[in-house]
């Protein structure tokens, strides 16, 4: 039965993207290969799973489209979930993972930005040039409150949840972080599983958020190559 379910799920997934070539990965035309190339190269160089080199995700193509006009701005960015390689921690990157990889890519892409990161794995936390990292357990409201108190920034331009890929944890972080997003900021939840989409859809509609659920075509990943973007 599981094989049959997976077969039809994969078939439905491919039908959804029928007719889309490599320039239409996110339901709109990519404006320029040059535009997309820089951030993807950085993500792959540092070992992040956002760039496609490890065949997990290809989010950097989409990010290049929405952030290209901001790359020289004084962006304040927070990413939760830094790529733990501790196999005992849920949603880890595996033993060969590269902690802080995406933070380094964001730092190089946003040359005038402040880059903050947070993770539950204290062993991977460290500060580098224009990168500061903090502890957070995104399942706990108090821990999230302490995170923002410790960072001591009033507002953020970009907040990315790439931490624990569980619906309840994502909602906990959203509910306690969204108020720190500036009026033109963007909040992103990565790696949304197929099984959780309707939960998010119902919740976000009920709360009257301005959001999009974005499926990005991926040849190898049909389970969670999906983002939710939320704007104020």
N, C-alpha and C positions, 0 to 999 in steps of 0.2 A: 504493500500500500504506500509506503514512504517513497519508493521508486516512482510510482505512478504520480503521486502528488508533485514530486520534484520535476518530473517530465512536463507536466502541464503548466507548472509554475514557470519553468524555463521557456516554454513555448509562448505563454502569455507575455512574458518579458520581452522576447524578441519581436513579437508582433507589435508591441507598443512602440518600438523604435524602427519599424520597417520603413525603408526609404530614406533613412537618415545616414548620410555619409560622415566621414571623419570631421567635417567642418560644421556638423550640426549636432554635436554631442549633448547639448543642453537645451534643445528645442528652439534655438535661434542661431543665426549665422555667426561664426567666429569672425571678428572684424579683420584680424591680421595674424598671420603666423608669427610675425616678429613680436607682436603684442604678447602673445601667449608664451613665447619661448623663454624669456628671462626668468620668470618665477618658477616655471617647471624645471629649468636647469638648476636653479638654486635648491629647490626641494630635493631633487635627485642627488645633487652633489653632497648635501649634508645627510642624506639617508632617510628623509621623511617619506611616509607612505602616501603623501598627498600628490606626488608628482608622477607616479606611474611606473617607476623603475622596478618596483617589487610586485607589480601587477595587482595591488590591492585596491587603489583608488586613482582617480585622475582629476581631483578637485582643483588642482592649480590652473588648469585651463579656464575654468569658470571664474576662479578668483582673479585671474589676470584681466578678464573682461570687466569685472565690477570694481577693481581697485586700481586699474592702470592710471586713471586720471588723478589718483590720490598718492601716487608713489613718491612724490616729492614733498608732500605735506608733512606737518608735524603730528603724525598719527600717534595716538595712544592706544595700544593694542594689548588685550589680555587673552591668552589661550590657556584653558584648563585641560589638562591631560598632555603630558610631555613625552610620552613614549617610554614608559617603564620597561626595562628588560628583566624585571623580577617575575618569574613564572608563577609565583604564588599570588600575584595581584591581578584581579579581574581586568579584562581589556588591556592586558600587557601586549607589548610589541614582539614578544618572543626573545629568546636568549641573544639573538643577533640584532636586536633593536638598537636604535641610536637615540638615546634620550636628548631632548632639547633640539633635535634636528630642525623642526619647523620654526622654532624661535630664531635660530640662526639665519634661516632663509628669510623670515619676515624682517629681521634686522637689516640684512643686506638689501632687501627690496625697498623697504621704507627707510631711506637713508637718513631722514631727519626725524625718525620716529622713536618713541619710547616703547620698549617691548617688555611685557610682563608675562610670567608663566606661573602656573600652580599645578601641584600634583599631590596625590596621597602618598607617593613613595618619597620619603625624605632623603633617601640615599642618592637620588639623582638631582637634587636641588643644588644649584650653584649659580653664582652671578658671573656674567661676562660683560664685555663691552656693550653698553646699551641694552643689556638683558638683566632683569632681576626676577628671581623665582621665589615662590612661597609655598608653604604647605596648605592644603585644603582637602577636606573630605566633603565632596559635593552632595553627599546624602544627608549632611547635617547643617541646619540653618545657622547655628552658632559658629560653626567652622567657616562658613561662607562669609558671615558678617565680620569675623576676625580677619579674613583675607583682605577685604576691602579696607578695613581699618588700618591694617599693616601697610598696604600699598599706598594709601593716603593720596589718591588721585580723586578729584571730584567727579569727573566724567570720563568715559571711554568712547573712542570712535568705533572700535571693533571689539566684540567679545565672541570668542569661539569656544564652543564646548566640544572638545575631542577627548573627553575623559571616560567615565564609566558609561558604556553604551547600553544603558538600561532606561526605560521610559521614566520610571519614578525618580531616578537620579537626575535625568535631564530636566524634568519639571521642577525639582527642588532647586537646582542651580538657576534655572530661568526665573523662577518666582522671587528669588533673593538677589538676583544680579541685574535684572532688566532696568531697575531704577537708576543704575549707574551708567546707563547708556545715554550719550548725548542726543540732542533733538534730531540730528541727522545721521545718527549712528546705525550700525547693523549688528544684529545678534545672529549667530550661526550655530546650528546644531549639526554636527557631522555624524556620518555612519548610522543613519536612521534605518533600522531593519524593516523589511517588508511587513512583518507581523505587527509592527507598532504604528504604521502610518495612520490607520483609522483612529487610533487613540489620540495621536497628535492632532489630527484634523478636527476631531470633536472638541478636544480641549481648547485649541487655539481659536476656533470659531466661537465657542461659548464665552471665552474671555475677550473676544472682539479684537484680537491682535491683527495687525497688518502683516501678513506672512505669505510665503510661497513654499511649496514642497517641490523640490527639484530633483528629478531622476536624471542621472547622467549615464549615458550608455557606456557600458564597460564589457569587453569581450569575456572577461574571466570572473567578474564579480556581479552576480545578479541578486545578492542578498541585502547589501547595505551600501551601495554606491549612490547614496541619496543624502541630500542636504535639506535643512529647513532654514530659511532666512526670514528674520523678523525685523521690521522697521518700526520706529516710533512714529 
